[in-house]
Amino acid sequence: MTQLTRRNALALMGATAASPLLAQGSGGTTRINVGALRFTSHSASFIAYERGYFTEAGLDVNFEFFQAAQPMAIAIASGDADYAVTAITGGLISLAQRGATKVVGGALSEEPGIDGQKILASTEAYDAGLTDPSMLDGKTFGITQAGSSFHYMGSKIAAAEGAELSFRPLQNVPAIIGAIRSGQIDAWSIVPHIAKPLDSGGAARIIGNVADYIPDYQVTTVFTSAENAANQRAQTEAFLEAFSRGAADFNAALVDNTTDEAERDALIELIAGYVYPDRSLDEARPSIINGAMRINANAALNRSSVQDQLDWFKSEDLVDAEIDYDTLVDESYVDIIT
């Protein structure tokens, strides 16, 4: 197995990530760092932490927040983070090929009947005629980096529409939001808790749904170091169990609507503290409710979707053509959706 220092991982990926060194916990718990984005889609981890599910599993969790997916893969590879939940990227795949990372479960998914990720047009582009994805030809599309999930989504949408897109790397989500607000890019695709407020506030316009182009898309996965996957099985199982308990609470209250209002309100307040720390609860509530997508029960993983993503990365020469599914994924931890 290749051992990667933080410097080596950054050199390999050409990106940056910052997080403290791993420390041992006390009181019989194991200290771990967990990478996250301040997205509603990461709520399972926040719920598991706040409701003590991680503690009950013997884990002392510290969150490290990022603004893009690729730096999380670097943090896992270098040992600065132990587990993370985010989209599959070219960086994650390349690090898996080098024996540094491993996908061990699934998280956010597109599901028929549940409002999912949206395709946005800038207000300027919309007013100029970009009112439907079929009109994307010749337009600019915002991405964080080449080989990001935004790159994958944009390419799949463009291929289905026979369109040629110009991809503009902007490094992180806040920068893309600024670019679509100002008309510096024409289009983007993003989770509904971000897309819908942009649309309702007049900063951008929703012109389509990602699920129409990528059905059953495994949007995010749970991943860790190859070392943890191979040699820290009890710890990895404990993380997945606690994470899954958080996901079950989230799905019941905000996706399936099978809980009472008190439980729903309690979770909305909990999530708002992480996703919208600078907003009032009343301001945050609509975005959380409208942005709730399914987080897979028991961290089940959609094999077909992951394989499709891997195939796309290889077809675009963004990763080595020789890497296979088993190099990226350890299927021994969770149920597999085929």
N, C-alpha and C positions, 0 to 999 in steps of 0.2 A: 504493500500500500504506500502511495506517495504521501509523505508528511509535508504539509504546507504551513509555513509560517505566515503571519499576517502580511509581511512584505511580499512574500512569494505569491500569495493569493491576489494581492492588489496588482502586482506586475502582470500576472496571468490574465486578469480581467480588465485592467485599465480603468478601474473605478475605485471609489472610496467608501469606507464604512467605518463608523466609530462606535465602539462599545467597550465597557470595562472588562478587565480580565475575569475569568471564571473564579469564583470563590466558594469555599465550602460553607454550607449552612451549619446551623447548630440545632440542638434539641432533637436529634435523630432524623433530620430532613437533609436532603441533598440539594445543594444550591445549584440552580441552572439559570441561564440567560435565555430568554425567548424573544425572537425577533417578531415585530408586528408593524403594521401600518395603522394609522388612525382612521380605519374604515369600519363601517357597520359589519362588513363581511368578516372581520376579525373578532367579532363579539364572543365567540365560543371561549377564546382564551381569557378575555376580560371577565366573563361570567365565572369561569372555573377558578380564577384567582379570587374574585371578590366573595364568592360563596364558599370558599375554603376547600374546593374539590382538589386543587393541587396539593394543599397541605395534607389533606386526608390520604392522598396518594404518596406521601412522603417527600414532596418536592417543595423547595423554597424558591419561588419564581421571582426573577427580576426581569421586567420588560425593557427591551431596547427598541426604540422606535426609529423607523426608516421612512424615506419618502419615495422609494422605488424598490423593485423586487431584486434586481441584480446585486446590489450591495449586501442584501441579506445572505445570498449564496456565498459571497466572499467571507462574511462573518462566520458562517457555519464552517467553511473550509479551513479558516485560520484558527478556529477554536474560540473565537470571541463570543459566539452564540452557540447554543446547544440544540435548539429546535426553532423552527420558523414555519410560518404559514404564508405562502404567497404563490404567485403564478409560476408556471414553468417558463424558464428563460434559456436562452442560448448559454448564458453563463453557468446556470445550474447544471445543464447537460454536460458542458465541457468539464466542469469540476467533477462530475460523477465519473466521467471517463478516466480521470486522473486518480480515481480512488478516494476522493475527498468528500463527496456528498451522496445522499441516498434519499429518494422519496419513499416514505413509509405509510402514507395514508392520503385520503382525499378530504377536501373541505368544501368550499363553495362550488355550487353547480347550477347550470341552467336547467330548468325543469318546465315542461309544458304546463301551462295554467298558472305559473307564478311569474310575475313581472320581473324581468331580468335586465341585463346590461343594455344600454341604449347607444344608438349611433347619433352623434350630434353634428350639426352644422353651425358655424359661426353665424351670428345675426346678419353680418355683411354678406356672407356667401349665400345664406338663405334668401335674402332680399334680391340677390342677383340670379336666383333660379335654382339653387341647390336645395330642393324641397323633398328629395327622395334619393336613396342610395344609388339608384340607376343613373343618377346625374353626377357621379363622383369622378368621372374621367377627367384627367388633367388637373385635379385638385390636390392641395397639400393636406397631409394627415399627420396629426401630432402623435409622437411616441416618446417614451423616455429614452431608450437606447435601441440601437439595432439589435434584434434578437429578443426583444421584450414581448410580453403578451399583447401589448398594443400593436406591435408590428405584425404578430401572427393574426390578430383579429382583422386589422386593416387589409392585410393581404388576402385573407379568405373572402372578405366581403368584396374586394376589388375583383378577384378571380371570378366570383359568381356573377358579377355585373359586367364582366369584360372591360373593366376600367383600368387605366394606368394612373397610379397614385404617386405623388412625390412625398416620401416620408421625411419628416423633420424631427430629428432627435433633440429633445429639450431637457433631458436628464431627470426630471422629477415631475410629479403630478401637479404641485402648485404652479410650476412654470407653464405646464400645458394649459391649465385653467386660465392663467393670465393671457396666454397666446390666443386662445379661442375667444375670450372676452374682447380682446382688442382687434380681432380679425387678422392676426398674423398667420394663423392657420385656418384652413377651411373646414376641417372635419376632425372628429375624434370618436372613440368609443370608450365608455366608462360605466361603472356600476351605478345603479339608479339613485342611490342616496346622494350622489354628486350630480348626475345628469338632470334629475328632475328640478332641483332648485335653480340650476343654470337656466333651464327652459322657462320655469315660471317667473323668474326674475328678468327675463328678456335678454340675458347675456349670451344665450345660444338657443338653438331650436332642435328638438328631438325629431329626427327624420326616419328612424327605423329601429329595429330590434336585432341585437346580435344573434339571438336564438334562431332567427329566421335563416341565418347563414351557417351557424355552427350549433346544430341541435345537440342537446345533452352534453354540452361543453363542460369539462372538468376545469373550472376557472382557476381554482387554487388547490394546492396540495400541502400536506404536512411533510416536511423533510428535516433531515438531521445529518450529522456526519456519518460517513461509512463506518467509522470506528464505533460510534454509538449503536448503529443498526446491527453491527456484527457482534459486538462484545459487551454492550450495555443493554441487554434485552429487558431485564426487569425494569430499569429506569425508563426505557422507551415505551414499554407497555403501560407503565404508570402514567406517563405523559398523555398517551393516546386515550387512556380510560378517563382521565380527568377532563381532557379536552372534549371528549364525546359527551360527557355529562353536561358541560356548558352548552354544547351544540343542541342537545335534546331540550334544554330549557328554552333556548332561543327559538327553535323551530316551533315548539308548542305555543309559545306566547305570541310570536310575531309572524309565523308562516302559516301554521295550521289553525291558529286562533282557537285552541282548545282549553285555554286557561281562563281564569276570571280576570276582571279588570284590574284588581289589585296587583296580581302577579305581572300582568302586562305593563302596568305603570311602573312597578318596581324595576323591571328589566330596562325599560326605556330610560329611566333616570340613571341606572348603573352604566348603560352603554354611552349615554350622553357625556358622562364625565370623562370618558376616554376619547370618543370620536369628535366631540364638539366642546372641548373644555372652555372655550372662550365665548360660548353662546349661553343664553338662558335656556332652561328646560323647555319653555314654551316654544322657543325658536327652533330647538333641536328636534322636538318630538315629530313633526311631520316628515322630516328627512329620514329619521330612523324607521318610522312605520312604512313609508313609501319605498324605502330602500332594502327591505328585508327579502333576501333570497335564501333558498335552501342550503343549509350546511349538512353534508351527508351524515346520516345516522351512523354512529360507530366508526366514523372516519373512513367509510367504504370508499374505494377508489375505482373510477371508471377506466378500465384498461383500454377500451377502444378509443376514448378521447385522448388519453395520454399518448397512445401509439400514433394517432393522427397528428398530434402536435410534434412528436419526435420526427415523424416522416416529413413534415413541413420544414422544420429546421434543417434537416439534411438536404432537402430539395433546393433550399435557398443557399446552400453552402455556408450556413452559419455555424454548423458543428461538423465534426468529422463524420463522414459517410459510414464509417465502420462501427460506430457506437450502436448498441442494440438496447432493446427495452429492459432486459434483465440487468444491464449495467446501470441503468437509471433508477430502477424500481426494485425494492424488496417487498414482494407480495405476501410475506409470511405473517405480517402483523394485523391485517384487516381483511374484511370481506371484499371480494373483487366483483365489480359490476361489469358484465360483458355485453 
